[in-house]
Amino acid sequence: MHELSVCMELIEQVESIARSHDAERVESLVLRIGVLSGVEPGLLERAFEIARLGTVAEHASLRTERIEPRIRCRACGLEADAGPSDLRCPACFDTDTMLIAGDEMILARVELLQAAD
């Protein structure tokens, strides 16, 4: 399950963010996951339950948001939403399109609890 290795890298990134802000712990995370990213949100959420153990994010919640595919047509220049299995331009039906959204995974938000002074 590659989602576990993705979560381990995510935890490293979140721990670094927490350290740089002198945070006591991580309360929550929001990940934006592209439909074409190759990451299955349900499996990622289960892997997060394992990866967070013993870390600053041990009690953190994880919310995922879906990013739909979006293309730019190289033939006519149109930018449009696309289906995950049909990346043709909806205006001119050309197949020479560039994916501009939908294959990314973005750490969109990290909520931290600051240590009391």
Secondary structure in CASP SS format (residue, H / E / C, confidence):
PFRMAT SS
TARGET T0000
AUTHOR 0000-0000-0000
METHOD secondary structure of the structure
MODEL  1
M C 1.00
H H 1.00
E H 1.00
L H 1.00
S H 1.00
V H 1.00
C H 1.00
M H 1.00
E H 1.00
L H 1.00
I H 1.00
E H 1.00
Q H 1.00
V H 1.00
E H 1.00
S H 1.00
I H 1.00
A H 1.00
R H 1.00
S H 1.00
H C 1.00
D C 1.00
A E 1.00
E E 1.00
R E 1.00
V E 1.00
E E 1.00
S E 1.00
L E 1.00
V E 1.00
L E 1.00
R E 1.00
I E 1.00
G E 1.00
V C 1.00
L C 1.00
S C 1.00
G C 1.00
V C 1.00
E C 1.00
P H 1.00
G H 1.00
L H 1.00
L H 1.00
E H 1.00
R H 1.00
A H 1.00
F H 1.00
E H 1.00
I H 1.00
A H 1.00
R C 1.00
L C 1.00
G C 1.00
T C 1.00
V C 1.00
A C 1.00
E C 1.00
H C 1.00
A C 1.00
S E 1.00
L E 1.00
R E 1.00
T E 1.00
E E 1.00
R E 1.00
I E 1.00
E C 1.00
P C 1.00
R E 1.00
I E 1.00
R E 1.00
C E 1.00
R C 1.00
A C 1.00
C C 1.00
G C 1.00
L C 1.00
E E 1.00
A E 1.00
D E 1.00
A C 1.00
G E 1.00
P C 1.00
S C 1.00
D E 1.00
L C 1.00
R C 1.00
C C 1.00
P C 1.00
A C 1.00
C C 1.00
F C 1.00
D C 1.00
T C 1.00
D C 1.00
T E 1.00
M E 1.00
L E 1.00
I E 1.00
A E 1.00
G C 1.00
D C 1.00
E C 1.00
M E 1.00
I E 1.00
L E 1.00
A E 1.00
R E 1.00
V E 1.00
E E 1.00
L E 1.00
L E 1.00
Q E 1.00
A C 1.00
A C 1.00
D C 1.00
END
